[in-house]
Amino acid sequence: MSNMLKYPIKFEPILKEKIWGGQKLHTLLKKKSALPNIGESWEISDVDHDISIVNNGDLKGKTLKELLEIYKADLIGHKNYEAFGNTFPLLIKFIDAKEDLSIQLHPNDALASKRHNSFGKTEMWYVLQAEDDAKLIVGFNQEMTPEKYVKHREAKTLPEILNFDKVEEGDSYFIEVGQIHAIGAGVMLAEIQQTSDVTYRIYDWDRVDSNGNHRELHNDLAIDAINFKSQEDFKVNYAKAKNKVNKMVDCPYFICNYIEISETIDKENKVDSFIIYMCVSGEVEIVTAHDTVKIKKGETVLLPAAIKTYQISSKKGRLLEVYV
């Protein structure tokens, strides 16, 4: 293993201005920005034109793409390098919705590959903060057919058939491809997803931008991609045992665990993958043989696959642990 890879890597957040964004990423998560409406902070990204740049240690200034090209399996693990080559498989974000996001869905791998030469986008959400009556939209609130859906879409009554869930900190949702969803006003969350920027927007609350234009909708593309099957519960039910790894989501695209930590835990990487930690509360130290890196709420770090043993410690912190 290269000595260069022996520490937890931080990246410069890529901040995105959005029509629906607010100020929480700046005020609550301390992202440095003067933008008025920061909707998203892309923490780790290998999406074209938005590739993350290292901002700590010996590799500072290098891009995620360069790290992959140089270090290959040492960075992401052998099975991942075989599967993805020089493409990082996940896109990691924090999102702040001051207003409702558009109602949308993502195509599966097969459709995305055929139409956009891209992966699909399976994703999950973890709510960091929510205003009192804040809600998320996931799926339909009744049995649905394509015909019934189109009728509501054309009448602009889509919200009537959608499932709204009131949320609070710690709520988590797994959003499979084809699932209609939207983040509601007043929700700030962490999002873990496949590396893909393919979104089909189907309804945007009839909003216009500062030039009076509506954002583009993708209804023709979306109709083939929507999952019309009804599902009762979209929420992730997970244990919160302290100082232990609690499984949240285990899907073919990523595994996400929850760790609430108040001591020092010895960790061993047995998964042949990079490991990402997103700090969702408090402050945590990650100690490798060569370095110690602190992450506070709203910060993200990447442990290269080549780091096999390390410790995480905190008086009071919560982490999402993500790998493939």
N, C-alpha and C positions, 0 to 999 in steps of 0.2 A: 504493500500500500504506500502511496506517496505520502510523505510527511505533511504535504500541503492539505491533505483531506482529513486531518486528525482532530478537527474541532467542529463544533456546531455552527452552521453557516446561517447568517442573517442576510436578508435581501432588502433593497430599497423599495418601500411600498410604491406601487403605481396607482396614483389616485385618478379617479374618473369623475368628471362632472356629469350629473344627470338631472333631467327636468324634475325628477321626484326626490332628489337628494337633499340632505340637510347639513347640520354642523356637528353631529355627535362623533363622527370619526375624528374630528379635530378636538372637540372639547372633552369627550369621554375617553377616547382611545389615543389621544395625543399625536395624531398624524399631523405632520407639518404641512399646512396648506393655507393659502389665502382664497381658495375657490369658494364662492358663495354656496354652491349646492354640491357637496361631495357625496356622491351616491355609493361609490365602491372604492375599496382599497384592495388592489390585487397584490396579495402577499407573496405568492410564488406562482409565476406564470411562464409558460413556454408557448403562448399563443403568438402567432406571427405579429410583428410590429409592437408587441407588448412583452418583451422578454426580460425577465427579472435580472437585476445586476447586484452582485454581492456587495454588502456594505460593511463587512467586518473582516479582520484577520488577514492572513497572507494572500488570500484569493480576492481581496477587495478590488472592485472594478471589473472583474470578469463577469461574463454573462452566464446564466444557467445553461445556455446552449453550448458555450465554450467548455464549461465543466463537464458536460455530458460527452463532448467530442474527445476531451483529453482523458477523463477518468473512467468513462464507460461503466462497467459493472461495479467498480469500486464505489461509484456514486450511488447507483440505483439498485444494485443487486443483479445477479446473473439472469434469473428468470425474467426480470423486467427488461434487462437490456436485450435479451433474445426477442421479447415480445414487442418492445417499443423502439429499440435502437436509440438514435439520438433525439428522441422526442420525450419530454418529461410527461408522464401519464396523467398528472392531476393539475387542476387549477384551484388555488386556495384564495378565498376572499373574505373580507368583512364588508357588510352592506348596511347602509343606514337609509331607511325609507322615511322621509319626512312626509311624503304623500304616497298614495297607493301606486304600486308598480302596475304596469300593464298586465293583463291576463294573458298567459303564455304557456307554451309547452315546448319540449325538445324532442326531435326525432330519435329513433333508435340507431344503432351502429349501421345497420344495413341501409336504411334510407339516407342517413347522413353521408355515408360513404358514396352511395350512388349519386346523390344530388350535389353534395358540397365537398367531396373528397376530404371528409372530416370524420372524427369519431362522433358518436351520439353524445348525449349529455345526461347521465344519471347523476343525481346530486343529493346532498342532505343539508339540512339547516339545523343550527343550534342557536337558540335565542339568547343573546347576551343581555338585552334590556328591552323592555316594552312599556309603553304608556298604558294607563289604566284600562282602556277599552280596546287596545290594539288587537288586530286579527290578522290571520293568514288565510288565504284561499287555497284549499287543496281538494281537487276532485269535484264530483257532482253530489248534490244533496238528495238525489232520487235516481230511479232507473232511467237510463238515457239511451236514446237511439240517435244515429246521425241526422235523421229527418227532424226530430224534435229539437235537437241542438241547433240546426241551421235556422229553423223557424225563430228561435229565441235570439240567435245572433243577428238575424236580419231585422228583427223588431227592436234591437238594442235592449233586450231584457235578459241578457246572459246572467247578470248577478242573481236573478231569481232562482236559477237552477244550480248555483254553485254552493259548495260547502265552505262556510266561514267558521274558523275555529278561533276562539279567544285565547291569547297566549301570554305566558309570563316567562321570566328568566329560567333557563334550564330546559324548557320544552324543546323537543327535537323532532324533526320530520324527515322521512326518507321519500324522495321524489323520484319515482321511476320514469323512464322515458315514456312519452305519450300522456303523462299525467298533467292535467290542467292545473296551474298554480299561479299564485301571485303573493308577493309580500305586501302587507297592508301598512297604512300610515302609522308611524309611531313605533315601528319594530326595528331593532338593530340586531343583526345576526352574523354568525360565521357560516360560510358556505364552502362545502367540499364537493368537487365535481370532477368528471372526466375533463381532460383538456379539449375544449371545444368551445367555440363561440357561436354555435348555431342555435338560434332561438326563433320560434314561430310566435309572433304576437297576434292575438286574435281579437283583443278589445282593449282600448286605451282610454276608457271613460270620456270619450269625445273631447279629449284635451287638445289644445293647440300650443305650439311654441311661440316664442316672442315675435316671430314673423307671421303668425296666424296659420301656420301649417300643421296639419295632423301628422303624427308619425305613421310610417308605413305599417300596414297590416299584412299578414301572410296567410289569409284564409284558404287560398287554393292549395297551398302546400300543407297546411295544418290538417285538413279534413282526413287525409290518409294516415296521419301520424297520431291522432288522438286515441287514447284508450277510453272507450265508452263503458267498460265494465264497472259496475258499482262496487265500492269497497267501503267497509264500515269505518275502519280506523287507520289513519295515516301516520299516527304518532309513533315515535320510537319509545318503547317502554324499556327503560334500562335501570339497573341497580346502581346505587351510589355508595357502595362500601368504601370507607376511607382507606387511603394508602394502598389501594389495590386497583388492578386493571379491571374496569367494568365494560363489557362488550356492548356497543351501541348498534352498529351496523356492520354486517359482514356480507358483502356482495361481490360479484366477480371483479368489480372495478376498484374497490377500495375497502379497507377495514377501518373502522373508527371506534376508538375506545375512550371512556371517560375516566379520568384519574383526579380524585380530590385528595390533596396531599398536605400533611401537616408534620412530616418528619423527613428522614432521608431514606430513599429506596434504591437498592442496587438493581440495575437493569442489565439484561443481556439481550443483544439482538440475535434472535434465532430465526428470523423470518426472511432472510435473503432479500431485503428491501431497504431502501432509505426509510427513515422514520421522521415524520413531521410532528412538531408540537406547537399547538396554538394555545396561548395562555388566555383563558376566558374569565379569569378572576384572580386577583392578588398578584403575587410575584413568585417566580420559581427559578432555581439555579440548576443548570445542567453541567455536570462535572465530568470531563473526559480525562484521560491520562495526561493530556497536553494542555488543557484549557478549561476555563470556567466561563460560561456565558449565562447572563441573567436575562430572563424575559418577563415583562410585566403584562398585565391585561392589555390585549390588543396587539401583542407582538407574536411573531411566528419564527420558528427556527427549523432548519433542516439538518438532520444527522445523516451523514453519508453512510451507506451500507457497510463500508469497511470498518466503521467503529463498532466493535463487538461488545465492549463492556463500558458502562458509564453509570453515573448516579444522578437521580433527580432529588432535589430537596427544597423544602419550603416550610415556613411556619404556617402559612395559609395560602393555598393556591389551587386553582383548578385548571386542568389541561384537557384538550382533545389530543389524542395520540392517533396519528393517521399513517397508514402504509398500504402497499399493494401486495 
